[in-house]
Amino acid sequence: MRRLAAVAGLALALAACKRAKHDAQAVAPEQESTEASVVNMSDPGAAAQLVRGFYTLEAGVWRWTMKNFEVTLKSPPGASENGARLTMRLTVPEAISSKLGPVTLKAAVNGLALDPETYAKPGDYVYSRDVPAAALKGDPILVQFACDKAIEPSPNDARELALIAVSIGLEPK
């Protein structure tokens, strides 16, 4: 009889746990997306949107990229109707330019290829392209970048180095 009471008690406890879990899910506040339309490399929260091809934060402001790198961005207000502008603030370091010559950067937004840009000299640049509304449906937006050249890993530095990224964003038009 004791055993039957213990089993019944255990069954009731399990049912109560399942119900409490279900109730907690039902009343949990809706999670708001933490994705941003503009990712500043200096923002500690930015790392969550850097999908691949980025190295750790340096000088508290920028990150080296690999030859191919990706980021997710939140679509800015009105972009699914009016389009947006993709902007990347970047630096072509002297070490890259002197060793590799001109570097061409390509970008694609949700698979839509944008016009490339070639950087022939070291310096700070802004890659900026209009993105049609058709490429900005849904969230998050996947932005893929590709450089035609990069410094290969070496015994002194095991990283593949292409550009320095400062910020990447989608701005409303």
PyRosetta script that sets phi, psi and omega in degrees:
from pyrosetta import init, pose_from_sequence

init()
pose = pose_from_sequence("MRRLAAVAGLALALAACKRAKHDAQAVAPEQESTEASVVNMSDPGAAAQLVRGFYTLEAGVWRWTMKNFEVTLKSPPGASENGARLTMRLTVPEAISSKLGPVTLKAAVNGLALDPETYAKPGDYVYSRDVPAAALKGDPILVQFACDKAIEPSPNDARELALIAVSIGLEPK")
pose.set_psi(1, -41.9)
pose.set_omega(1, 178.5)
pose.set_phi(2, -60.8)
pose.set_psi(2, -40.7)
pose.set_omega(2, -179.0)
pose.set_phi(3, -63.7)
pose.set_psi(3, -42.3)
pose.set_omega(3, 179.2)
pose.set_phi(4, -62.5)
pose.set_psi(4, -40.7)
pose.set_omega(4, 178.4)
pose.set_phi(5, -65.5)
pose.set_psi(5, -39.8)
pose.set_omega(5, 179.6)
pose.set_phi(6, -65.3)
pose.set_psi(6, -42.8)
pose.set_omega(6, 179.3)
pose.set_phi(7, -64.2)
pose.set_psi(7, -43.2)
pose.set_omega(7, 179.6)
pose.set_phi(8, -63.6)
pose.set_psi(8, -40.4)
pose.set_omega(8, 178.6)
pose.set_phi(9, -64.1)
pose.set_psi(9, -41.6)
pose.set_omega(9, 178.8)
pose.set_phi(10, -64.4)
pose.set_psi(10, -41.8)
pose.set_omega(10, 179.2)
pose.set_phi(11, -62.7)
pose.set_psi(11, -42.0)
pose.set_omega(11, 178.3)
pose.set_phi(12, -64.9)
pose.set_psi(12, -40.2)
pose.set_omega(12, 179.7)
pose.set_phi(13, -64.3)
pose.set_psi(13, -43.5)
pose.set_omega(13, 178.4)
pose.set_phi(14, -62.4)
pose.set_psi(14, -42.4)
pose.set_omega(14, 179.5)
pose.set_phi(15, -63.6)
pose.set_psi(15, -40.0)
pose.set_omega(15, 179.0)
pose.set_phi(16, -65.1)
pose.set_psi(16, -39.4)
pose.set_omega(16, 178.6)
pose.set_phi(17, -64.1)
pose.set_psi(17, -44.3)
pose.set_omega(17, 179.5)
pose.set_phi(18, -62.2)
pose.set_psi(18, -42.0)
pose.set_omega(18, -179.3)
pose.set_phi(19, -66.2)
pose.set_psi(19, -42.2)
pose.set_omega(19, 179.3)
pose.set_phi(20, -62.1)
pose.set_psi(20, -41.0)
pose.set_omega(20, 178.8)
pose.set_phi(21, -63.8)
pose.set_psi(21, -45.4)
pose.set_omega(21, 179.4)
pose.set_phi(22, -61.6)
pose.set_psi(22, -45.4)
pose.set_omega(22, 179.9)
pose.set_phi(23, -62.5)
pose.set_psi(23, -40.0)
pose.set_omega(23, -179.8)
pose.set_phi(24, -63.8)
pose.set_psi(24, -38.0)
pose.set_omega(24, 178.7)
pose.set_phi(25, -68.1)
pose.set_psi(25, -36.5)
pose.set_omega(25, -176.9)
pose.set_phi(26, -67.9)
pose.set_psi(26, -34.0)
pose.set_omega(26, -176.3)
pose.set_phi(27, -101.6)
pose.set_psi(27, 0.2)
pose.set_omega(27, 179.5)
pose.set_phi(28, -65.0)
pose.set_psi(28, 134.6)
pose.set_omega(28, 179.1)
pose.set_phi(29, -65.0)
pose.set_psi(29, 147.7)
pose.set_omega(29, -180.0)
pose.set_phi(30, -65.1)
pose.set_psi(30, 131.1)
pose.set_omega(30, -179.8)
pose.set_phi(31, -73.2)
pose.set_psi(31, 128.4)
pose.set_omega(31, 176.7)
pose.set_phi(32, -87.2)
pose.set_psi(32, 140.5)
pose.set_omega(32, -179.2)
pose.set_phi(33, -62.7)
pose.set_psi(33, 136.0)
pose.set_omega(33, 178.4)
pose.set_phi(34, -96.9)
pose.set_psi(34, 2.8)
pose.set_omega(34, 179.4)
pose.set_phi(35, -70.5)
pose.set_psi(35, 146.7)
pose.set_omega(35, 179.5)
pose.set_phi(36, -114.3)
pose.set_psi(36, 157.1)
pose.set_omega(36, 175.4)
pose.set_phi(37, -76.8)
pose.set_psi(37, -28.4)
pose.set_omega(37, 178.8)
pose.set_phi(38, -124.2)
pose.set_psi(38, 128.0)
pose.set_omega(38, 179.2)
pose.set_phi(39, -110.7)
pose.set_psi(39, 113.6)
pose.set_omega(39, 173.5)
pose.set_phi(40, -92.6)
pose.set_psi(40, 128.0)
pose.set_omega(40, -177.3)
pose.set_phi(41, -60.2)
pose.set_psi(41, -25.3)
pose.set_omega(41, 179.9)
pose.set_phi(42, -73.5)
pose.set_psi(42, -15.5)
pose.set_omega(42, -179.1)
pose.set_phi(43, -78.5)
pose.set_psi(43, 120.3)
pose.set_omega(43, -179.9)
pose.set_phi(44, -58.1)
pose.set_psi(44, -29.2)
pose.set_omega(44, 179.2)
pose.set_phi(45, -76.5)
pose.set_psi(45, -10.8)
pose.set_omega(45, -177.3)
pose.set_phi(46, -65.3)
pose.set_psi(46, -29.1)
pose.set_omega(46, -175.9)
pose.set_phi(47, -55.7)
pose.set_psi(47, -30.4)
pose.set_omega(47, -179.4)
pose.set_phi(48, -65.7)
pose.set_psi(48, -23.9)
pose.set_omega(48, -178.9)
pose.set_phi(49, -97.3)
pose.set_psi(49, -6.3)
pose.set_omega(49, 178.7)
pose.set_phi(50, -86.2)
pose.set_psi(50, 102.0)
pose.set_omega(50, -171.7)
pose.set_phi(51, -70.5)
pose.set_psi(51, -51.1)
pose.set_omega(51, 178.8)
pose.set_phi(52, -163.9)
pose.set_psi(52, 159.5)
pose.set_omega(52, 173.6)
pose.set_phi(53, 87.7)
pose.set_psi(53, 12.3)
pose.set_omega(53, 178.0)
pose.set_phi(54, -115.9)
pose.set_psi(54, 145.0)
pose.set_omega(54, 175.6)
pose.set_phi(55, -100.7)
pose.set_psi(55, 179.7)
pose.set_omega(55, -176.4)
pose.set_phi(56, -64.0)
pose.set_psi(56, 157.4)
pose.set_omega(56, 178.9)
pose.set_phi(57, -61.3)
pose.set_psi(57, 135.2)
pose.set_omega(57, 178.1)
pose.set_phi(58, -124.3)
pose.set_psi(58, 143.3)
pose.set_omega(58, 179.9)
pose.set_phi(59, 54.7)
pose.set_psi(59, 19.1)
pose.set_omega(59, 178.5)
pose.set_phi(60, 69.8)
pose.set_psi(60, 8.8)
pose.set_omega(60, -171.7)
pose.set_phi(61, -133.7)
pose.set_psi(61, -35.0)
pose.set_omega(61, -169.7)
pose.set_phi(62, -137.2)
pose.set_psi(62, 169.4)
pose.set_omega(62, 178.1)
pose.set_phi(63, -137.4)
pose.set_psi(63, 140.3)
pose.set_omega(63, 168.6)
pose.set_phi(64, -69.5)
pose.set_psi(64, 148.5)
pose.set_omega(64, 172.9)
pose.set_phi(65, -114.1)
pose.set_psi(65, 159.0)
pose.set_omega(65, 169.0)
pose.set_phi(66, -82.4)
pose.set_psi(66, -177.7)
pose.set_omega(66, 177.9)
pose.set_phi(67, -61.7)
pose.set_psi(67, -39.5)
pose.set_omega(67, 177.8)
pose.set_phi(68, -119.4)
pose.set_psi(68, 130.3)
pose.set_omega(68, -179.6)
pose.set_phi(69, -147.4)
pose.set_psi(69, 153.5)
pose.set_omega(69, -175.2)
pose.set_phi(70, -137.1)
pose.set_psi(70, 148.7)
pose.set_omega(70, 177.6)
pose.set_phi(71, -141.7)
pose.set_psi(71, 149.5)
pose.set_omega(71, 171.3)
pose.set_phi(72, -105.3)
pose.set_psi(72, 141.9)
pose.set_omega(72, -179.4)
pose.set_phi(73, -132.9)
pose.set_psi(73, 150.9)
pose.set_omega(73, 173.5)
pose.set_phi(74, -80.0)
pose.set_psi(74, 139.6)
pose.set_omega(74, 177.3)
pose.set_phi(75, -69.4)
pose.set_psi(75, 129.2)
pose.set_omega(75, -179.9)
pose.set_phi(76, -70.9)
pose.set_psi(76, 160.0)
pose.set_omega(76, -179.0)
pose.set_phi(77, -54.3)
pose.set_psi(77, 132.9)
pose.set_omega(77, 176.6)
pose.set_phi(78, 80.0)
pose.set_psi(78, -3.6)
pose.set_omega(78, -175.4)
pose.set_phi(79, -66.1)
pose.set_psi(79, -31.6)
pose.set_omega(79, -178.9)
pose.set_phi(80, -71.0)
pose.set_psi(80, -13.8)
pose.set_omega(80, 175.6)
pose.set_phi(81, -106.2)
pose.set_psi(81, -38.7)
pose.set_omega(81, -171.9)
pose.set_phi(82, -108.8)
pose.set_psi(82, -6.8)
pose.set_omega(82, -174.1)
pose.set_phi(83, 82.6)
pose.set_psi(83, -175.1)
pose.set_omega(83, -178.9)
pose.set_phi(84, -154.4)
pose.set_psi(84, -179.1)
pose.set_omega(84, 178.1)
pose.set_phi(85, -122.4)
pose.set_psi(85, 121.7)
pose.set_omega(85, 174.3)
pose.set_phi(86, -85.2)
pose.set_psi(86, 129.5)
pose.set_omega(86, -179.9)
pose.set_phi(87, -133.0)
pose.set_psi(87, 129.7)
pose.set_omega(87, 173.3)
pose.set_phi(88, -125.3)
pose.set_psi(88, 122.2)
pose.set_omega(88, 173.7)
pose.set_phi(89, -91.5)
pose.set_psi(89, 125.2)
pose.set_omega(89, -172.7)
pose.set_phi(90, -144.1)
pose.set_psi(90, 166.8)
pose.set_omega(90, 174.4)
pose.set_phi(91, -130.0)
pose.set_psi(91, 136.1)
pose.set_omega(91, 169.8)
pose.set_phi(92, -100.5)
pose.set_psi(92, 107.3)
pose.set_omega(92, -176.8)
pose.set_phi(93, -71.3)
pose.set_psi(93, 154.2)
pose.set_omega(93, 176.6)
pose.set_phi(94, -54.9)
pose.set_psi(94, -40.1)
pose.set_omega(94, -178.7)
pose.set_phi(95, -60.1)
pose.set_psi(95, -35.7)
pose.set_omega(95, 178.8)
pose.set_phi(96, -76.3)
pose.set_psi(96, -50.5)
pose.set_omega(96, -176.1)
pose.set_phi(97, -61.7)
pose.set_psi(97, -44.7)
pose.set_omega(97, -177.5)
pose.set_phi(98, -69.9)
pose.set_psi(98, -31.3)
pose.set_omega(98, -178.3)
pose.set_phi(99, -86.2)
pose.set_psi(99, -35.7)
pose.set_omega(99, -172.0)
pose.set_phi(100, -110.8)
pose.set_psi(100, -15.6)
pose.set_omega(100, -174.9)
pose.set_phi(101, 79.3)
pose.set_psi(101, -156.9)
pose.set_omega(101, -178.9)
pose.set_phi(102, -59.2)
pose.set_psi(102, 142.2)
pose.set_omega(102, 179.5)
pose.set_phi(103, -119.9)
pose.set_psi(103, 131.2)
pose.set_omega(103, 178.6)
pose.set_phi(104, -105.7)
pose.set_psi(104, 131.2)
pose.set_omega(104, 179.0)
pose.set_phi(105, -109.4)
pose.set_psi(105, 128.5)
pose.set_omega(105, 175.4)
pose.set_phi(106, -113.6)
pose.set_psi(106, 153.4)
pose.set_omega(106, 176.1)
pose.set_phi(107, -140.3)
pose.set_psi(107, 152.5)
pose.set_omega(107, 173.9)
pose.set_phi(108, -139.0)
pose.set_psi(108, 136.3)
pose.set_omega(108, 179.1)
pose.set_phi(109, -112.7)
pose.set_psi(109, 116.3)
pose.set_omega(109, -176.0)
pose.set_phi(110, 48.2)
pose.set_psi(110, 40.0)
pose.set_omega(110, 176.8)
pose.set_phi(111, 89.6)
pose.set_psi(111, -11.6)
pose.set_omega(111, 179.2)
pose.set_phi(112, -85.6)
pose.set_psi(112, 115.6)
pose.set_omega(112, -178.7)
pose.set_phi(113, -71.5)
pose.set_psi(113, 136.2)
pose.set_omega(113, 176.1)
pose.set_phi(114, -106.9)
pose.set_psi(114, 162.4)
pose.set_omega(114, 179.8)
pose.set_phi(115, -61.3)
pose.set_psi(115, 136.4)
pose.set_omega(115, 178.1)
pose.set_phi(116, -76.9)
pose.set_psi(116, 169.0)
pose.set_omega(116, 175.1)
pose.set_phi(117, -140.5)
pose.set_psi(117, 139.1)
pose.set_omega(117, -179.7)
pose.set_phi(118, -108.1)
pose.set_psi(118, 135.4)
pose.set_omega(118, 179.4)
pose.set_phi(119, -114.2)
pose.set_psi(119, 112.2)
pose.set_omega(119, -173.7)
pose.set_phi(120, -90.2)
pose.set_psi(120, -20.3)
pose.set_omega(120, -176.2)
pose.set_phi(121, -128.2)
pose.set_psi(121, 157.7)
pose.set_omega(121, 174.6)
pose.set_phi(122, -67.1)
pose.set_psi(122, 152.3)
pose.set_omega(122, 177.1)
pose.set_phi(123, 150.8)
pose.set_psi(123, -178.4)
pose.set_omega(123, 178.6)
pose.set_phi(124, -93.5)
pose.set_psi(124, 135.9)
pose.set_omega(124, -177.1)
pose.set_phi(125, -138.7)
pose.set_psi(125, 165.1)
pose.set_omega(125, 171.7)
pose.set_phi(126, -127.1)
pose.set_psi(126, 115.5)
pose.set_omega(126, 171.6)
pose.set_phi(127, -85.6)
pose.set_psi(127, 121.9)
pose.set_omega(127, -175.0)
pose.set_phi(128, -140.7)
pose.set_psi(128, 126.1)
pose.set_omega(128, -178.8)
pose.set_phi(129, -142.5)
pose.set_psi(129, 143.6)
pose.set_omega(129, 172.1)
pose.set_phi(130, -73.3)
pose.set_psi(130, 142.3)
pose.set_omega(130, 178.8)
pose.set_phi(131, -121.0)
pose.set_psi(131, 123.5)
pose.set_omega(131, -179.9)
pose.set_phi(132, -67.9)
pose.set_psi(132, 153.4)
pose.set_omega(132, -178.2)
pose.set_phi(133, -56.2)
pose.set_psi(133, -34.8)
pose.set_omega(133, -177.4)
pose.set_phi(134, -59.8)
pose.set_psi(134, -26.8)
pose.set_omega(134, -179.3)
pose.set_phi(135, -87.6)
pose.set_psi(135, -1.2)
pose.set_omega(135, -173.1)
pose.set_phi(136, -116.4)
pose.set_psi(136, 29.8)
pose.set_omega(136, 178.3)
pose.set_phi(137, -85.3)
pose.set_psi(137, 132.6)
pose.set_omega(137, 177.7)
pose.set_phi(138, 81.6)
pose.set_psi(138, 167.3)
pose.set_omega(138, 177.7)
pose.set_phi(139, -134.4)
pose.set_psi(139, 144.6)
pose.set_omega(139, -2.8)
pose.set_phi(140, -81.1)
pose.set_psi(140, 164.8)
pose.set_omega(140, 177.1)
pose.set_phi(141, -95.1)
pose.set_psi(141, 128.3)
pose.set_omega(141, 178.1)
pose.set_phi(142, -93.9)
pose.set_psi(142, 122.9)
pose.set_omega(142, 177.6)
pose.set_phi(143, -114.8)
pose.set_psi(143, 121.9)
pose.set_omega(143, -179.1)
pose.set_phi(144, -112.6)
pose.set_psi(144, 134.5)
pose.set_omega(144, 178.3)
pose.set_phi(145, -119.8)
pose.set_psi(145, 150.4)
pose.set_omega(145, 176.1)
pose.set_phi(146, -145.5)
pose.set_psi(146, 130.2)
pose.set_omega(146, 173.4)
pose.set_phi(147, -99.9)
pose.set_psi(147, 147.7)
pose.set_omega(147, -180.0)
pose.set_phi(148, -78.8)
pose.set_psi(148, -14.6)
pose.set_omega(148, -178.5)
pose.set_phi(149, -143.1)
pose.set_psi(149, 156.0)
pose.set_omega(149, 174.3)
pose.set_phi(150, -159.4)
pose.set_psi(150, 155.6)
pose.set_omega(150, 173.7)
pose.set_phi(151, -77.5)
pose.set_psi(151, 125.9)
pose.set_omega(151, -179.2)
pose.set_phi(152, -71.7)
pose.set_psi(152, 153.8)
pose.set_omega(152, 175.4)
pose.set_phi(153, -56.6)
pose.set_psi(153, 148.6)
pose.set_omega(153, -179.5)
pose.set_phi(154, -137.2)
pose.set_psi(154, 173.3)
pose.set_omega(154, 176.5)
pose.set_phi(155, -61.4)
pose.set_psi(155, -27.9)
pose.set_omega(155, -179.9)
pose.set_phi(156, -82.3)
pose.set_psi(156, -26.8)
pose.set_omega(156, -178.8)
pose.set_phi(157, -149.7)
pose.set_psi(157, 113.8)
pose.set_omega(157, -174.7)
pose.set_phi(158, -79.7)
pose.set_psi(158, 4.9)
pose.set_omega(158, -177.9)
pose.set_phi(159, -94.4)
pose.set_psi(159, 147.6)
pose.set_omega(159, 168.0)
pose.set_phi(160, -87.5)
pose.set_psi(160, 123.3)
pose.set_omega(160, -173.9)
pose.set_phi(161, -117.9)
pose.set_psi(161, 128.9)
pose.set_omega(161, -179.9)
pose.set_phi(162, -120.9)
pose.set_psi(162, -69.9)
pose.set_omega(162, -176.9)
pose.set_phi(163, -131.4)
pose.set_psi(163, 171.1)
pose.set_omega(163, 171.7)
pose.set_phi(164, -108.8)
pose.set_psi(164, 122.7)
pose.set_omega(164, 179.3)
pose.set_phi(165, -98.5)
pose.set_psi(165, 133.9)
pose.set_omega(165, 177.0)
pose.set_phi(166, -108.9)
pose.set_psi(166, -43.2)
pose.set_omega(166, 176.0)
pose.set_phi(167, -159.2)
pose.set_psi(167, 154.8)
pose.set_omega(167, 176.2)
pose.set_phi(168, -139.9)
pose.set_psi(168, 133.0)
pose.set_omega(168, -179.2)
pose.set_phi(169, -159.1)
pose.set_psi(169, 163.2)
pose.set_omega(169, 171.8)
pose.set_phi(170, -111.9)
pose.set_psi(170, 124.1)
pose.set_omega(170, -178.9)
pose.set_phi(171, -114.3)
pose.set_psi(171, 140.5)
pose.set_omega(171, 179.6)
pose.set_phi(172, -64.1)
pose.set_psi(172, 150.0)
pose.set_omega(172, 177.1)
pose.set_phi(173, -92.6)
pose.dump_pdb("model.pdb")
